[in-house]
Amino acid sequence: MPGWGTLPGVPIVRAATTGDLDAVVALWDRAAGPTRHAGRHDEAGRLLARDPGALLVAVDDETIVGTLIVGWDGWRAHLYRLAVAPEARRRGVARRLVDAAGRRATDLGAVRVDAMVHAGNDGAIGFWRAAGFSVEGDDRRWSLVPGAAAPPSTSAANR
Ligand SMILES: CC(C)(COP(=O)(O)OP(=O)(O)OC[C@H]1O[C@@H](n2cnc3c(N)ncnc32)[C@H](O)[C@@H]1OP(=O)(O)O)[C@@H](O)C(=O)NCCC(=O)NCCS
């Protein structure tokens, strides 16, 4: 009897291997949505080396049609790089990826699962809402590029 994942049009979700990375990066290049940085092969390789279960792929008939990274900080799981091939959208692929991420998060002991969502990405917002996620209070993402010049101190100017 064929396995559940071998049904036509029903992708399986599994952890990515290094052999998947060319296809993963190609998918990110064309389907990542609004992002400053779509993600590279060497970066994904470092992720797999450090945390082999963190990159999930949805595979339909041997083609990678979706990805999701499940990060873990010991308390929360953090979801990144949810991307589904345009021709595979609205077939529940992202939902399967997020369900699998939820199982991984539960296995790890996560008490919360967070997702990074661009405020202008209406399609993604529709998806995350449908998946049961909601916007978190007043939290904003704060970032620094390591090694970049620090802005001039304002305290000296105010003396
Ligand atoms: C957002 C994205 C991942 C959704 O993937 P998907 O596989 O098409 O989503 P699903 O089929 O699992 O959708 C499940 C439900 O989410 C909601 N949903 C999905 N896409 C939506 C959209 N574009 N607009 C509004 N709601 C949407 C719907 O309720 C949908 O159920 P329905 O199809 O029965 O109406 C996909 O559109 C994508 O890859 N976009 C580009 C990359 C991106 O923006 N990623 C998100 C980064 S945070």
The ligand as a MOL file (V3000), in Angstrom:
LIG
                    3D

  0  0  0     0  0            999 V3000
M  V30 BEGIN CTAB
M  V30 COUNTS 48 50 0 0 0
M  V30 BEGIN ATOM
M  V30 1 C 2.1760 32.6690 2.2530 0
M  V30 2 C 2.4200 31.2830 1.6210 0
M  V30 3 C 3.5880 30.6120 2.3180 0
M  V30 4 C 1.1290 30.4410 1.7730 0
M  V30 5 O 1.4050 29.1390 1.2610 0
M  V30 6 P 0.2340 28.1600 0.7700 0
M  V30 7 O 0.8100 26.7890 0.6740 0
M  V30 8 O -0.3940 28.7100 -0.4370 0
M  V30 9 O -0.8000 28.2450 1.9780 0
M  V30 10 P -1.9360 27.1650 2.3300 0
M  V30 11 O -2.4570 26.5590 1.0600 0
M  V30 12 O -1.4190 26.2380 3.3610 0
M  V30 13 O -3.0490 28.1210 2.9480 0
M  V30 14 C -3.8060 27.7970 4.1070 0
M  V30 15 C -4.7750 28.9210 4.3700 0
M  V30 16 O -4.0570 30.1420 4.6270 0
M  V30 17 C -4.7700 31.2570 4.0620 0
M  V30 18 N -4.0090 31.8420 2.9660 0
M  V30 19 C -2.9890 31.2760 2.2580 0
M  V30 20 N -2.5020 32.1250 1.3370 0
M  V30 21 C -3.2410 33.2610 1.4530 0
M  V30 22 C -3.2270 34.5050 0.7630 0
M  V30 23 N -2.3410 34.7660 -0.2410 0
M  V30 24 N -4.1120 35.4550 1.1330 0
M  V30 25 C -4.9980 35.2340 2.1430 0
M  V30 26 N -5.0520 34.0450 2.8380 0
M  V30 27 C -4.1940 33.0810 2.4880 0
M  V30 28 C -6.0860 30.6760 3.5270 0
M  V30 29 O -7.0260 30.7010 4.5960 0
M  V30 30 C -5.6750 29.2510 3.2110 0
M  V30 31 O -6.7720 28.3520 3.1860 0
M  V30 32 P -7.6710 28.2290 1.8440 0
M  V30 33 O -6.7200 28.0400 0.6860 0
M  V30 34 O -8.5090 27.0180 2.1220 0
M  V30 35 O -8.4370 29.5140 1.7410 0
M  V30 36 C 2.7160 31.4270 0.0900 0
M  V30 37 O 1.7660 32.2740 -0.5000 0
M  V30 38 C 4.1020 31.9780 -0.2210 0
M  V30 39 O 5.0720 31.2200 -0.3360 0
M  V30 40 N 4.2040 33.3000 -0.3540 0
M  V30 41 C 5.5040 33.9300 -0.7180 0
M  V30 42 C 6.5090 33.8120 0.4140 0
M  V30 43 C 5.9980 34.4370 1.6880 0
M  V30 44 O 5.4340 35.5220 1.6840 0
M  V30 45 N 6.2260 33.7210 2.7960 0
M  V30 46 C 5.7870 34.1270 4.1020 0
M  V30 47 C 6.9040 34.6910 4.8820 0
M  V30 48 S 6.3320 35.1520 6.5050 0
M  V30 END ATOM
M  V30 BEGIN BOND
M  V30 1 1 1 2
M  V30 2 1 2 3
M  V30 3 1 2 4
M  V30 4 1 2 36
M  V30 5 1 4 5
M  V30 6 1 5 6
M  V30 7 2 6 7
M  V30 8 1 6 8
M  V30 9 1 6 9
M  V30 10 1 9 10
M  V30 11 2 10 11
M  V30 12 1 10 12
M  V30 13 1 10 13
M  V30 14 1 13 14
M  V30 15 1 14 15
M  V30 16 1 15 16
M  V30 17 1 15 30
M  V30 18 1 16 17
M  V30 19 1 17 18
M  V30 20 1 17 28
M  V30 21 1 18 19
M  V30 22 1 18 27
M  V30 23 2 19 20
M  V30 24 1 20 21
M  V30 25 1 21 22
M  V30 26 2 21 27
M  V30 27 1 22 23
M  V30 28 2 22 24
M  V30 29 1 24 25
M  V30 30 2 25 26
M  V30 31 1 26 27
M  V30 32 1 28 29
M  V30 33 1 28 30
M  V30 34 1 30 31
M  V30 35 1 31 32
M  V30 36 2 32 33
M  V30 37 1 32 34
M  V30 38 1 32 35
M  V30 39 1 36 37
M  V30 40 1 36 38
M  V30 41 2 38 39
M  V30 42 1 38 40
M  V30 43 1 40 41
M  V30 44 1 41 42
M  V30 45 1 42 43
M  V30 46 2 43 44
M  V30 47 1 43 45
M  V30 48 1 45 46
M  V30 49 1 46 47
M  V30 50 1 47 48
M  V30 END BOND
M  V30 END CTAB
M  END
